[in-house]
Amino acid sequence: MPLILFNKPFQVLCQFSVQDGRETLANYLDIPNIYPAGRLDADSEGLLLLTDDGKLQHKIAHPDHKEAKTYLVQVDGVADSEALARLQAPLDLGDFVTKPCKAVRIAEPEWLWPRNPPIRARQDKPTSWIAITLEEGKNRQVRRMTAAVGLPTLRLVRSSIGPFSLATHPLMPGEFIEVPASSLR
């Protein structure tokens, strides 16, 4: 029962089946019968867990027992204390209200790889970084949250899931390692 930590590159689809010539997990992982426990959209990068254990996959991904996930978010604009307070409180996104979360302004992580292609840079508009830790994970939730407080997401990197992080398990985009599944039980 392998548990695979994989650093999903930008623009890679979170599936193994081929789709319209786009890169998928199959371009990076040739391990039989593993499946992602949760998803990252194509525009997002970072940590993804994969396993062949259906119960473990359910435990990681199901809303009733979500593992805490931390996202490093580069936003268009400066994340001030008011925006951070709004992100941390329940936020009405129209079709659902977020649960309270942790959101703090951070410096750009020194260990973070450059994105290819790079984000657009505008001289007249500053950017800032926020670390957001959620225990839920709706479709495009972090992007929708930052947009709702006036800070559109430019770059989104999931840096940790539960006890695993790219800081403690340094992987470049496209790299993976196998870890003991017992670390999550």
C-alpha positions in Angstrom: 0.0 0.0 0.0 2.2 2.9 -1.2 1.5 6.5 -0.2 3.1 8.7 -2.8 3.9 12.4 -2.2 4.0 14.1 -5.6 4.8 17.7 -6.5 2.3 18.4 -9.2 3.6 20.9 -11.8 1.6 23.9 -13.1 -0.8 22.9 -15.9 -0.8 19.2 -15.2 -4.2 17.6 -14.9 -5.0 15.6 -11.8 -5.9 12.5 -13.6 -4.2 9.6 -15.4 -6.4 9.4 -18.5 -5.2 11.3 -21.5 -7.1 14.5 -22.4 -6.6 16.6 -25.5 -2.8 16.3 -25.5 -2.4 17.9 -22.1 0.0 16.6 -19.5 -1.5 14.4 -16.8 -0.2 12.4 -13.8 0.6 9.6 -16.2 3.4 11.8 -17.6 5.1 11.6 -14.2 4.0 8.5 -12.4 4.2 4.9 -13.7 3.0 3.2 -10.6 0.1 0.7 -11.1 -3.3 1.2 -9.4 -2.6 4.4 -7.6 -5.1 7.3 -7.5 -5.0 10.9 -6.2 -6.5 11.5 -2.7 -8.0 14.9 -3.5 -7.3 17.2 -6.4 -5.5 20.3 -7.5 -6.8 22.2 -10.5 -4.5 22.5 -13.5 -3.6 26.1 -12.6 -2.4 25.1 -9.1 0.9 23.5 -8.2 2.3 21.5 -5.2 1.7 18.6 -3.0 -0.6 15.8 -4.0 -1.0 12.4 -2.2 -1.7 9.3 -4.2 -2.4 5.8 -2.9 -3.8 2.4 -3.9 -5.7 2.1 -0.6 -9.3 3.1 -1.1 -9.9 3.5 2.7 -6.9 5.8 3.0 -7.8 7.7 -0.1 -11.3 8.3 1.4 -9.8 9.3 4.8 -7.6 11.9 3.1 -10.2 13.4 0.8 -13.5 13.0 2.5 -14.9 16.2 4.0 -15.7 14.5 7.3 -12.1 13.7 8.0 -10.2 16.2 5.9 -6.5 16.6 6.6 -5.4 20.2 7.2 -4.0 21.6 3.9 -1.8 24.7 3.6 -1.7 26.7 0.5 0.9 29.4 -0.4 -0.9 32.1 -2.4 0.7 34.9 -4.3 -2.0 37.6 -4.7 -2.4 40.7 -6.8 -2.3 43.5 -4.2 -1.2 43.8 -0.6 -2.8 41.5 2.0 -3.5 43.8 4.9 -4.9 42.9 8.3 -8.5 43.6 7.2 -8.2 41.2 4.2 -6.6 38.5 6.4 -9.3 38.9 9.0 -12.0 38.4 6.3 -10.2 35.3 4.9 -10.0 33.7 8.4 -13.7 34.3 9.3 -16.5 32.4 7.6 -16.7 33.9 4.1 -19.9 33.8 2.0 -18.9 32.7 -1.5 -22.5 32.5 -2.8 -23.0 28.8 -3.1 -21.4 28.1 0.3 -19.9 29.7 3.4 -16.3 28.8 4.2 -15.3 27.4 7.6 -13.0 29.5 9.7 -9.4 29.0 8.6 -5.9 30.3 9.3 -4.5 33.1 7.0 -1.2 34.9 7.5 0.9 37.1 5.4 4.3 35.6 4.7 7.5 36.4 2.7 7.9 34.5 -0.5 9.3 31.1 0.5 13.0 30.9 -0.3 12.7 27.2 -1.2 10.0 27.8 -3.8 10.9 27.0 -7.4 10.2 29.5 -10.2 7.0 28.9 -12.0 7.1 28.1 -15.7 5.7 30.2 -17.3 6.2 33.0 -14.7 3.3 34.9 -13.4 2.7 38.3 -15.1 4.4 41.1 -13.3 3.1 44.7 -13.3 5.3 47.5 -12.2 2.4 49.6 -10.8 0.7 46.7 -8.8 2.4 45.0 -5.9 1.9 41.4 -5.0 2.1 39.7 -1.6 2.1 36.1 -0.3 -0.4 34.5 2.1 -0.3 31.1 3.8 -3.9 29.8 4.1 -4.6 26.6 6.1 -8.0 24.9 5.5 -9.7 21.8 6.8 -12.1 21.8 3.9 -11.6 22.0 0.2 -14.3 23.0 -2.2 -13.7 23.5 -5.9 -11.3 26.5 -6.5 -12.0 27.6 -2.9 -8.7 29.4 -2.2 -8.9 31.3 -5.5 -12.6 32.2 -4.8 -11.7 33.3 -1.2 -8.9 35.6 -2.2 -11.0 37.1 -5.0 -13.8 37.8 -2.6 -11.5 40.0 -0.4 -10.2 41.9 -3.5 -6.9 40.0 -3.8 -7.0 37.8 -7.0 -4.7 34.8 -6.9 -1.7 34.9 -9.2 0.0 31.7 -8.0 -1.3 28.9 -5.8 1.0 26.2 -4.3 -0.3 23.5 -1.9 2.7 23.2 0.5 1.3 20.7 3.0 -1.3 18.0 3.6 -1.6 16.8 7.2 1.9 15.8 8.5 3.5 16.0 5.0 5.0 19.2 3.6 7.2 20.3 0.7 9.4 22.0 3.3 10.2 18.7 5.1 10.0 16.5 1.9 11.6 18.8 -0.7 10.4 17.8 -4.1 10.8 19.7 -7.3 7.8 19.9 -9.7 7.3 16.4 -11.2 9.2 14.6 -8.5 7.7 12.1 -6.0 8.7 9.9 -3.1 7.0 7.0 -1.3 6.4 7.4 2.4 4.8 5.0 5.0 1.0 5.1 4.9 1.1 4.6 8.7 2.1 8.3 9.0 -1.5 9.3 8.3 -3.4 6.7 10.4 
